[in-house]
Amino acid sequence: MIEPERIRQLNDAKANERGRYVLYWMQQSQREAHNPALEFAVSEANRHAQPVVVVFVLMEDYPEANERHFAFMLQGLEEVAAALKKRGIAFVTRRGEPVDSVLELARGASTLVCDRGYLRHQRDWRAALSRQARCPVVQVEGDVVVPVDLVSDRAEFAARTIRPKILRIRDQFLRPLARTRLKRPVKSIGIASEFDARKPAATLAALGVDRDVPMVTRFNGGTAEARKHLGRFTRRGLVEYSETRSDPAEPRCSCLSPYLHFGQISAVEAGLKVARTESCSPADREAFLEQLIVRRELSINFVLHTPRYDRFAALPDWARRTLRAHADDERPYRYSLAKLEAANTHDPYWNAAMKEMVKTGYMHNYMRMYWGKKIIEWSPSPEAAYRRILGLNNKYFIDGRDANSYTSVAWLFGLHDRPWTERAVFGTIRYMNAAGLERKFEIQRYVEWVESLEP
Ligand SMILES: Cc1cc2nc3c(=O)[nH]c(=O)nc-3n(C[C@H](O)[C@H](O)[C@H](O)COP(=O)(O)OP(=O)(O)OC[C@H]3O[C@@H](n4cnc5c(N)ncnc54)[C@H](O)[C@@H]3O)c2cc1C
């Protein structure tokens, strides 16, 4: 069952009597499995005795996307195409700007279903569709565990303020989602596609996308791959996750963030699998659910309720004030962006983190914190540091350009945190240093592991 709280009609239009199919515009939730928007489209289609058409619109100039991101996404879409075909659901691909492409197909639809996205451009697209479509536009929220509007209607102050609001109703929404059988399966719908989702490599080669950052070998996109990571994690990583998740030298984490970013796995599916794993302690399970649900959904709360979530101006007043007061402090090391990107600093731990990011499109959470804090220390001003960190984050991470990206980068500058002891450059925002890494972890092992990665 799809919880009614996930479903919202965005306009007042009545069903288009002349519609031939139910259209689902797949954008945020790029998966066939455990996708409430897709299942909703199937039940609507059954109600109207119609087939389902799923459209995916590939935008070559998608904000900040490069070859690395497109490669991962296309790998996932190959699997979507195969899984939809098995269910008799037509899959149509388009290239270009989403609103026009979706509106064109919506003319033949009785209902238009979309998933929910939280970033500004995602919200703008849905708002434009709901204004312009002549059929009902129904949004189904499938990429969070707890529907965000039920949790809060404002930007939350910190994890401690959102946590009780989420935990109160979390388990109500941590429920499996069954597939609904489609009564009118189709082999083809007679609508031409603009790229062949079954051929990701050929499609990628033909795209006019930014080629600055190549695809990685460490992660392959798609639900099956996401499930492999999840399976490995519940077998091996989850035990002692609560105590060791911070250790970059012996990483215990799930590596699900790239898959969650592209909607290739449902957060509910991942949460359920962990909640049902008995080989670990309740504390381990809860520690993971805290990250997957409370922290991730706090990030979504921030971007949803903060108009300029991607600007320095969105940082808390106290943090901007203290950083400004220390803007002219002596900085013992200063690096250009080029030096940073080349992982060419005096700090071997930081260099290793930057290399992990460039080579693999991922970085351990603790190293992300350290990496960002050092860029604050080594940049000419807090504003420049903010632009550099966010720019590098979104350029190299497969999970970049996510609600988590904007919120976590803002966290480096004091968001959702509290003032600490005052010191140079940082003022009262939290500071981190190499001695902490050495004290807590066998950090040299992390450096060696990064060095062993293929070029
Ligand atoms: C400077 C900085 C930049 C970051 N940039 C990104 C980014 O671009 N994209 C991104 O998805 N995450 C980002 N994070 C948050 C976090 O580091 C990653 O989500 C996490 O490391 C992903 O690895 P994992 O899936 O193996 O995590 P796991 O430990 O297995 O956690 C499972 C899931 O919980 C969520 N989660 C874990 N830690 C956090 C956190 N601190 N805040 C919010 N959600 C969390 C993620 O969705 C993650 O996939 C950033 C953190 C920092 C400090």
The ligand as a Gaussian input file, in Angstrom:
#p B3LYP/6-31G(d) Opt

LIG

0 1
 C       31.833000      18.134000       3.712000
 C       30.804000      17.056000       3.494000
 C       30.274000      16.878000       2.220000
 C       29.308000      15.885000       2.006000
 N       28.790000      15.758000       0.746000
 C       27.806000      14.846000       0.524000
 C       27.234000      14.727000      -0.778000
 O       27.595000      15.447000      -1.704000
 N       26.260000      13.790000      -0.944000
 C       25.853000      12.963000       0.070000
 O       24.970000      12.129000      -0.150000
 N       26.375000      13.075000       1.310000
 C       27.331000      13.981000       1.562000
 N       27.875000      14.089000       2.823000
 C       27.284000      13.311000       3.921000
 C       27.957000      11.948000       4.189000
 O       29.320000      12.123000       4.286000
 C       27.644000      10.921000       3.098000
 O       26.253000      10.833000       2.885000
 C       28.142000       9.533000       3.506000
 O       29.500000       9.579000       3.793000
 C       27.876000       8.585000       2.374000
 O       28.472000       7.350000       2.592000
 P       27.653000       6.048000       2.911000
 O       26.474000       5.933000       2.009000
 O       28.620000       4.929000       2.883000
 O       27.158000       6.360000       4.389000
 P       26.547000       5.435000       5.523000
 O       27.299000       5.671000       6.766000
 O       26.415000       4.035000       5.077000
 O       25.103000       6.086000       5.741000
 C       23.939000       5.667000       5.025000
 C       23.251000       6.865000       4.421000
 O       22.907000       7.797000       5.446000
 C       23.027000       9.112000       4.929000
 N       24.067000       9.836000       5.678000
 C       25.213000       9.347000       6.214000
 N       25.904000      10.320000       6.820000
 C       25.201000      11.449000       6.649000
 C       25.382000      12.805000       7.028000
 N       26.441000      13.197000       7.752000
 N       24.456000      13.708000       6.676000
 C       23.365000      13.346000       5.982000
 N       23.126000      12.082000       5.579000
 C       24.039000      11.149000       5.898000
 C       23.450000       9.004000       3.489000
 O       22.310000       9.059000       2.678000
 C       24.118000       7.648000       3.450000
 O       24.129000       7.070000       2.173000
 C       28.878000      15.055000       3.071000
 C       29.433000      15.229000       4.334000
 C       30.374000      16.222000       4.552000
 C       30.931000      16.402000       5.927000

